[in-house]
Amino acid sequence: MKAITVDEIADALIKEYGDKKTKKRVIGSRPGEKHDEVLVSQYESPNTFEFGSYLVITPPNYEFDFYRNCCKPMEEKYFGSDNAEKLSKEEFIEMVSQITDNPLLQLTKDDLANYFKWQNWSQNSSTRS
């Protein structure tokens, strides 16, 4: 899993989709906001196994040896956004273009409104009415 910062995402989107009027406004961090995310802690890493492109974290007292027999133990002491491989702005834009170039995923505001109405959802709430 590769990492990219919000700042880099904004720069990439502005470069690709913005115009001369598009500006980025930095508002700073909110109190308690994380700058790095730890996905596997140093305490979990001894029980973490690479299973294809997934990381499987087993409980410390896990008795079933399936993962120990078939999977490679995680080598890093911990895994977080600060020690992950970095996603380049170009790679990010390629990922976005795969989504935005797909006609099945190009929804209009009316499409979304109709979907919300069909699902009996409010547009201002993530829960059903």
C-alpha positions as CSV (number, residue, x, y, z in Angstrom):
1,M,0.0,0.0,0.0
2,K,1.5,3.3,-1.1
3,A,1.1,6.6,0.8
4,I,0.5,10.2,-0.4
5,T,-0.2,13.4,1.5
6,V,-3.3,15.5,1.2
7,D,-1.1,18.4,0.0
8,E,0.3,16.2,-2.9
9,I,-3.2,15.1,-3.8
10,A,-4.4,18.7,-4.0
11,D,-1.4,19.7,-6.1
12,A,-1.9,16.8,-8.5
13,L,-5.7,17.5,-8.9
14,I,-5.1,21.2,-9.5
15,K,-2.4,20.5,-12.1
16,E,-4.6,18.0,-13.9
17,Y,-8.1,19.4,-13.6
18,G,-7.6,23.0,-12.4
19,D,-7.2,26.3,-14.3
20,K,-5.4,29.6,-13.6
21,K,-8.1,30.5,-11.1
22,T,-7.8,27.3,-9.1
23,K,-6.0,28.0,-5.8
24,K,-5.2,25.8,-2.8
25,R,-5.9,27.3,0.6
26,V,-3.9,25.7,3.5
27,I,-5.8,25.9,6.7
28,G,-3.4,24.0,8.9
29,S,-3.9,21.0,11.2
30,R,-6.8,20.7,13.5
31,P,-6.2,19.9,17.2
32,G,-5.5,16.2,17.5
33,E,-5.2,15.6,13.8
34,K,-2.8,12.8,12.8
35,H,0.0,13.5,10.3
36,D,1.0,9.8,10.0
37,E,-1.2,6.7,10.3
38,V,0.1,3.5,11.9
39,L,-1.6,0.5,10.2
40,V,0.4,-2.2,12.0
41,S,1.9,-1.4,15.3
42,Q,5.2,-2.7,16.7
43,Y,3.1,-4.9,19.0
44,E,1.1,-6.4,16.1
45,S,4.0,-7.0,13.7
46,P,5.1,-10.3,15.3
47,N,1.7,-11.7,14.5
48,T,1.3,-10.1,11.0
49,F,1.7,-12.1,7.8
50,E,1.8,-11.1,4.1
51,F,-1.0,-13.0,2.4
52,G,-0.7,-11.9,-1.3
53,S,-1.2,-8.2,-1.3
54,Y,-2.9,-8.2,2.1
55,L,-1.5,-8.1,5.6
56,V,-3.2,-10.5,8.1
57,I,-2.9,-9.6,11.8
58,T,-3.6,-12.6,14.0
59,P,-4.4,-12.5,17.7
60,P,-1.3,-13.0,19.9
61,N,-2.5,-16.4,21.2
62,Y,-3.6,-17.6,17.8
63,E,-3.3,-21.4,17.7
64,F,-4.2,-22.1,14.1
65,D,-1.0,-22.2,12.2
66,F,-2.4,-21.7,8.7
67,Y,-0.7,-18.3,8.3
68,R,2.5,-19.3,9.9
69,N,2.8,-22.3,7.5
70,C,1.7,-20.5,4.2
71,C,2.6,-16.9,4.6
72,K,5.7,-14.8,5.0
73,P,5.9,-12.9,8.3
74,M,5.9,-9.1,8.0
75,E,9.5,-8.0,8.0
76,E,9.1,-4.4,9.2
77,K,8.9,-3.6,12.9
78,Y,5.7,-1.6,12.2
79,F,3.9,-0.3,9.1
80,G,2.6,3.2,8.8
81,S,2.3,6.0,6.3
82,D,5.7,7.4,7.3
83,N,7.6,4.2,6.3
84,A,5.3,3.1,3.4
85,E,6.4,3.4,-0.2
86,K,5.3,6.8,-1.6
87,L,2.6,7.2,-4.3
88,S,3.8,9.7,-6.9
89,K,1.4,12.5,-8.1
90,E,1.6,10.9,-11.6
91,E,0.5,7.5,-10.2
92,F,-2.3,9.2,-8.3
93,I,-3.6,10.9,-11.4
94,E,-3.4,7.6,-13.3
95,M,-5.6,6.0,-10.6
96,V,-8.1,9.0,-10.7
97,S,-8.2,8.9,-14.5
98,Q,-9.1,5.2,-14.5
99,I,-12.1,6.1,-12.4
100,T,-13.1,9.3,-14.2
101,D,-12.7,7.7,-17.6
102,N,-15.2,5.0,-16.8
103,P,-18.6,6.0,-18.2
104,L,-20.3,3.8,-15.5
105,L,-18.8,6.0,-12.8
106,Q,-19.6,9.4,-14.3
107,L,-22.6,10.4,-12.3
108,T,-24.3,13.7,-12.5
109,K,-25.7,15.6,-9.6
110,D,-29.2,14.6,-10.8
111,D,-28.1,10.9,-10.9
112,L,-27.0,11.1,-7.3
113,A,-30.2,13.0,-6.2
114,N,-32.3,10.3,-7.9
115,Y,-30.3,7.6,-6.3
116,F,-30.7,9.2,-2.9
117,K,-34.5,9.5,-3.5
118,W,-34.7,5.9,-4.6
119,Q,-32.8,4.7,-1.5
120,N,-35.0,7.0,0.6
121,W,-31.9,8.8,1.9
122,S,-31.6,12.5,2.7
123,Q,-28.9,14.3,0.7
124,N,-27.7,15.9,4.0
125,S,-27.4,12.7,6.0
126,S,-25.6,9.4,5.6
127,T,-28.4,7.5,7.3
128,R,-31.8,6.5,6.0
129,S,-34.7,8.7,6.8
